[in-house]
Amino acid sequence: MVLDAVLFGIIQGIFEWLPISSQGNLVLLMVSLFGYSAGDAISYSIFLHTGTMLAAIVYFRKDVLSILRSLPGYRLNYKERNGVISFLIIATIITGLVGYPIYMYLKATPFIGEVFIGLVGIALIFTGMIQRTVKGSGKRNLKNLNLKDTILLGITQGLSIIPGISRSGITVSSLLFRNYNSSSALKLSFLMSIPAIFVAEIGLGMINGLPSLGIDKIIAGLVFSFVLGMLTIHALIRIAGKFSFWKFCIIMGIIALLPLLFYA
């Protein structure tokens, strides 16, 4: 049924910009209410990030074009514009090295439905706790990037392959812990998502092909995640720091754990 793909695309388009794990909530919804297998839910939720990646490219087109224009004269260092490019290249490689083995394990492991949903719930609670601990804004910006930041952010973004761990939440939190100001943390978090998702979709597409859910669902989910992503990114980035999204993560995580308690 295409309507469920439309719903998933809408949720991805809205939740991607918030620190509440779009993938975790999507997987929770697909498995618990729509009867998807854990493997199909993970594959499809990752694919839906393509739509919001395209929305991020359009929204940050000036930054993206500036980076692309700098590539011909690029040198591997952290001076001026090279720093952002080095950060994106190295962080993307580390993300793949960390995230791919986790993805293959989650996809291949025959989790019992309640157990898988419970694991998503634990990851959501973890995301909420991380968000709860981060307060304030530092003084560093994009000109202060270094190799330590790059390694840390590559690892944390790789861990966000686990459904329930918010990619934006854990990367922004890591940057704030590293004393970056809020605007720089948000921009870096979204910029680093573009090459990571692009490489992931190409790599997983070559290895596994498109999600085996029908071309109609694939197109519907992609279109609606892009459209809703474009409609909401500006507004949601502005309000992201004004609401306690960590509470939402923890509440959803507790709800996800309830079936596991009954199963136990």
N, C-alpha and C positions, 0 to 999 in steps of 0.2 A: 504494500500500500504506500503510495507516494506521499500521502499526508504526514506519515510519521517522519519521513525524510525532511519534509518542509519544517516540521516542528524542531527536529534536531538542528537544522541549519539556522533557524531563528535563535535557538538557545546558544549555539556556538557564536553567532554574530554578536550577541549581547554580552555573554559571559566571558568571552576571550579577554576583554579589556579590564576585567575586574579580578582582584586577587582571591577568587573563590573556586578555581579549577574548573574550567569549562569541560575539560576531558573527564574529570572525576564525576561531575554531575551528569554528563551525557551517558557515560558508561553505566552509572547507577540507574538511570532512567531506561536505557536500552535493555539491560539485563533483568531488572526487577519488574518492569511494567510491560515491555514489548517482547520479552522472551528471546532476545538475542543471546548467542553464545558469548562467552568472555572474549574469545579470539576475534569474532566478527565485530563486537562492540569496540574493542581497542583499535582494530584496523580502520573502521569507519570513522571513529572519533578523531583519529590522527589525520585522515584524509580531509575531514571538514575544516581543518586548520588551513588548507590551501585557500579557501575563500577569504578568511580573515587575514591571511598573509598578503593577498592581493589588495585588500582594503588598506593594510598598513603601508604597502608600497605607494599607493595613491596618496594617502594622507601625508606621508613623509617623503613625497616625491622630490622635494628640493634637497633634502639631506641625501637621499639615494642617488640623485643625479650628481651631486657634488662629490660623493664618494667614487662614483663610476668615472668621473672626469679626472680624478686624482690617481687612478690605477696605472696609467702609462708611466708615470714617474715614481711609482711606489717603491719604497725600500722598507725592509723589515726592521722597523724601530718604532719608538713611541714619541717621535717628534712631530708636532703640529698635526696635520690631517693624517699622517701616517699612523698615528696612535690609534685612531678609531678603526682604520683598516686592519691594522695588526690585531687589535682586540677582536674584531669580528671574525677574522680568518682563524686565529688560534682557538678562540672560544668555540667556534663551530666544529673544529676538528675534535676537541676534547669532548664536546657534547655528544658527538657520534660515538666516540670510543666508550663513553660511559653509558649512553642511552641504548645503543643497539643491543648489547647483551641482555639488558633488562627487558627490552621489548621482546626479544626472541624467547626468553624464559617465560614471560607472562603469556605470550601467544601459544606456546607449546604445552604449558602446564594445564592439565584438565581439572581446574578448580571446580569444586562443588559450588553451585550458585550462591548459597548463603555465605559460604566462606569467602568467595570473591567479593561479594558486596561488602562483607565485613572488613576486608582488607582496604577497599576503597574508603570505607568509613574511617578507618584508622588514619589513612593518609589525609583525609579532609580535616580531621581533628588536629593532626600535625601542622597542616597549613594554617589553620586558625590560630594555633599557639604561636607559630612563627610571627604571624601578623600582629598578634597581641603584644609581643615583646619589643616591636620596633616603634620607636617614638622619635619625634623631632626630625631635623634635617641638618646635614652637615654642610661643609664649605667647599668640598671638592666638586669638580665638573669634568666635562669631557676632555679637557686639556691635561688632566692629572692622571690619565690611565697608565697603568703599568702591568708588568707580567703577572704579579701576584693577583691583581684584580681579574685578569684574563683567565687564569687557571681556576680561581674560585668560581667565577661565573660560568665557565664551561662545565665544571662538575655539577653545579647546582641546576643548570638548565638540563643537563643530561638526566638528573634524577627526576625531573618533572615528567618523564615518560610514564612514571607510575601514576595511574589514575587516582585523582584525589589530591595530588601535589600540584598546586597552581604554579604554572611556569612564570607568569607575571609576578605572582605573590612572592615566590622564593627568590627570583632574581632581583626584584626591587628591594626586598628585605636585605639581601646580601650586599647590594650597593649602598644602602643606608647604613648598614653595619660598618662598611668601609668608609663612612663619613662623606658620601656624596650627597649633594642637595637633591630635593625631591624631583624637581623638573629634569635634572640630568639623569637620575635613576630611572624615571619613567621612559625617557627618550631612549636611553641605552637598552633598556629591557625590550622595548618594542623593535628597535633596530636589529638587535641580535636575534630576534625571532625570525626575521626574514630569511637570512641565509640558512639558518638551522632547519626551518620547515622546508625550504626549497630543496636542500640537499637530501633531507629525509624522504620527501615525496619521490624524488628521482630514484634514490637508492632502494626504498621499499617497493616502488613501482617496478623496478627492474628485477627484484628478487621475487616478489609475491604477486605482482600484477595489481590491477585495481581491485578494490573490495568486491567480493563476490555476492553483491546484493542487487544487481540489476542496474542497467545504465540509466533508467529513469530516476531511481533513488540517488544515484551518484550525481547526476546533473542537478536535480532539485536541491539536494543538500548543499552543493557547491554554490549555486546561484543565490540561495537564501542566506547562507553564511556570509557571502560577499556583500550583498545588499544591506543586510542588517548591520554588518560590520561598518560599512560606510556611513549608515544613518546614525550610529550610536557612538563611534569612536571619540569624536570631539567632546560630546556631552559627558560621556562616562569617564574620560580621562580627567575632566574638570572636577567631577564629584567624587572620584575614587578616594581622595584623602579626607573626605568629610563624613564618611559613614563607617560604622564598625562592621566591615565585612567579615572580620574574624569570627564574629558571633554566628553569622550565617554558616560558615564552614563547620564550626563545632556542632551546631544544631543538626545540620545535614549529616555530619559524621555519626552522631549519636543515633539518628534515625536509621542510618545504614547498618549500624551494629545490632539493632533489635532483632532482625531475622536470624542472625548468627547466634544470639542468646537462646532463641526458641529452638534452633537446630541443636545446640549443645545440650 
